[in-house]
Amino acid sequence: MPDGRGIAVVLCTVPCTGTSYVQHALQVAGIPTTSMHSYREAIRKPTRLDTLRRFVDDGRLIVCVTLVREPLAMLVSQSLWSFFSIRLSQGVPWFDEVDPAEPDFEWFRRSFHDVNYTNYRNGRLESYFATEFHEGMGIDVLATPFPQSEGYAVFARDRATPGNVVGTHCDRLVVLRTDRIDEKLRTALCDAADGAAVPQEIHFSAAAVEERNKGASNKDKPYYESFVRNLRLSDADIRAIYDRPYARHILSDAEREHWIGNWTARIRS
């Protein structure tokens, strides 16, 4: 039974995994929420820590939520967003205002291959989980079996671990797959709440759904697909992406084979 407390959520997750989509839904539902990519962001931006302390002062149970996503889609989205941001900063028309064949893809290829793909291949995501959650909350996420069919896992913070400036304020950690957000977000929060009150419904607005799908399946799809076809990945490269511990942890063997086939076909098209 609810114990009268409410929950607050700290979204601590890597870019392009659905952070804004989840944050908007939680705020509409009346759940106090803040977001950051790393505890270091809270150090650089003291307002983040002030918000966390306010959650504590309000007596809320604080749930840290990190989102995990099929890796190649995430890497493509990260590179695309960097490319679009550069265009905007230079006053170049937004990508959906030009012909799909016009953009110079060389910058994107460098961003993808030299930055995001290289970092992923060198274990950056595994390091991220080690730093943010193992060192920060005493939770070794990647060493703990993940219920892939459920799409989420809930952990309690190890209070014997000194932690970091974010982890020490959090009571629970939810690891949630991006493709299960709509179906499992509220369920995961209820499992993490430990008796604290969770709103009966969490809705995702049509506008939020449209923004979430930007690039992959709406009017921007021709530009997204143009970028995908310009990736320089061999079959071995694609398979190696899904052989990383991160991918093996969140995806079943069948899912990994599905995504290997899916991306191979799209890049070769």
N, C-alpha and C positions, 0 to 999 in steps of 0.2 A: 504493500500500500504506500502511496506517496506520503512523505514525511513532512510536507509543508514547504520544504526548500524548493527553489527552482534550480535549473542548471544554467550554466554559461558555457559557451563554446570558444575555444581557441583553435582556429584553423592554422595549422603549421604544416605546410605542404609545398612541394616543388611547383614551379609554374606550369600552366596549361594542363591541369588535372581536374579542373572544375571548381576552383576556389570561389570565384565570384558567383557562380550559379548556386552553390550551397549557401554562401553567406547571405545572398538576397533572400532565399527561402526561409532561413532561420530568423532573419530580422523581421520579415513579414509575420512570422509566427510568434513574434515577441520574445525570442530567445536572444539575450545579449551575446554578441559575437564580435570577436576581433580576429584579424588574420595577419600572418607574417610567413615568410619563406624559411626563416631560421631564427633561432634564439638570438643570433647576432643582430638581427634587425631590431629586436626589442632593446638591445643595448644602444644601438645607434639612434633609435627613436624612442625617447623616454615616455612619450604618450602611450606607447604600447604597454609598458610596465605599469603606468598609472591606471590603465584600463584593467589590467589583471588584478592589481591591488584592490580596485573598486569591486570587482567580482568577489574577491575574498571578503572584503568588509561587508558586502551584502549577504554573506553567508551562503553563497551559492556553491553547489558542487560543480567543479570546473572540469570539463571534458575536452581534452585535446583531440582533434580530428585530423588525420592525415589521409590524403586521397592517393590512390595508386591507379595507374592507367597502363593499358597495353603500350609497351615501350616505343615502338616505332611511330605510332600515331602521336605520342607525346613529343618525341624528338622533332618530328616534322612541324608540329604546332609551335614549339618553342622557336624554331628557326624562322617560321613564317611570321610570327609575331615580332621578332626582332627586325625582320626585313620591312614589315609594314610600319613599325615605329620609326625606323630610319627615314623612310619615305615621307612620313608626316613631318618629322623634324626638319627636313630639307625643303618643305613646301611642295613636294611632288604630289600629284593627284593620288588620292586613295586608290588602292589597287583595283577596285571594282568600277573605277571611272575610266579605265583604259582598256584597250584590246588585250586579251589574254596572251597574245603572242608578243606584245611589246616589251615587257619587263626584261631587264638584264639579269639573268639567273646566276651570274658568276658570284655576286655577293652572297646570294642565298646558299650556293654550294659551299662557299668557304665557311659560312656560319654553321651550316649543318655538319660538314665533314671535319672542319678544323676545330670546332668548339663543341657543339652538343653531342655529336656522335662519338668524337674522340673522348670526351669526358665520361660518357656512358660506358664506352668500351674499357676505360681505365678504372672503372669501379666507383664512379662518383656517387651513384645512388646508394650503393652498399655503404659507402662512407657516410653519406647523409643520414641513413638510418642508425648507424653506429653512434654518430655524434649527437643527433637530436634526441634519440629515444633510449639508446642503451646507456650512454653516458649521462644524458639529461634526465631520464626517468627510471633507469634501472631495468629497462624492458628491451630484451634482445629479440626484436621483431622477426628478423630473418632466420633466427635459430628456432623459432617456435612454429610448429605446423599451422598453416593457414587454411581455414575451411573454404576452399575455392568454390564449392557449390553454393555456399551461403553468400560469399562475396564480401564478408566483413569479419573482423575479429575485435574483441574487447579485452583490454589489459588493465590491471590495477598498477598504479605506480609503486615501485619498490621504495618505501620510505627510508630504508637503510642506505640508499644511494644518495650522495651529496647533491647530485643533479646540477642543472644550470638555472639561469634566472627565469626561464619559462617553465621547465619541468617541475621545479619545486612548488609552483603554484597550482599544478594540475593534479587531479585525483585519478583520472582515468585516461586511457588512450583508446581511440577507435581508429582502426585501419579499414578503410572502405574503398572498394573498387569503384572507379568512375562509372562504369557501365551498370552499377547497381544502386546509384544514388537515389533515383526516383523510387525504387522498390524498397530499399533497405535503410535509408537514412534514419527515419523515425524509429524503426525497430532496433537499430544499432544504438541509438541514443537511449532508448528505454532500457536496453540491456546494460548500458553503462551507468545509468542514473542512480542505481543503488537506492531506490526509494524516493529520490527527488522527483519533483513534478516535471513532466514533459507534456507540451501541448498535444491535444488529441489529434490534430491534423497539421501537416506541413505541406503546403501547396507550392507548386512550381508554376509561375505565370507563363502565359503564352509568349510574352516578350522575352522572358529569361530563357525559355526553351529555344526560341529563334536565335538568340545571341550565342547560346551554347553550341548550336549547330553551325555557326558561321564558318564557312570555308569547306566543310566536309560534305554537306548535303543540301544547301540552299542555293540562292542565286550566285554565290561566290564559288560554287563547285568547279567551274572551268579553270579558275586561277589556282585553286588547290591542286587539281589534277595536273596542271601544267608543271607545278613545282615537283610533284611526285615523280613525273616522268623524267625530270632532270636530275634525279638522284643518281649517284654513281656508286651503286652497291652491287657487288657480285652475289650470287646465290649463297656462297659461303659467308659473306658479310651479314646477310639477312639472317641466316641460321644462327650465327654467332650472337646476334642481338638477343635472340630468344633462348640462348644457352646461358646467359648471365644469371647469377643467383636471384636477382630481383625478379626477372621474368619467370623463372622456375618456381618461385615462391608464390606468386599471385595467380599464375595461370596453370591449368592442368596440361598434361602432355597433349591431349587432343586439341585444346585451345591453342597451344603454341604451334602445333602443326597447321591448324587452320590459318593462323595469322601469317605464318611463313609462306603458305601457298597464296594467300590473299595479296600480300605485299609483292611477292615475286611477280604475280600476274599483272598487277597495276604498274609496277616500275618498268616491266618489259612491254607494256601495251603501246 
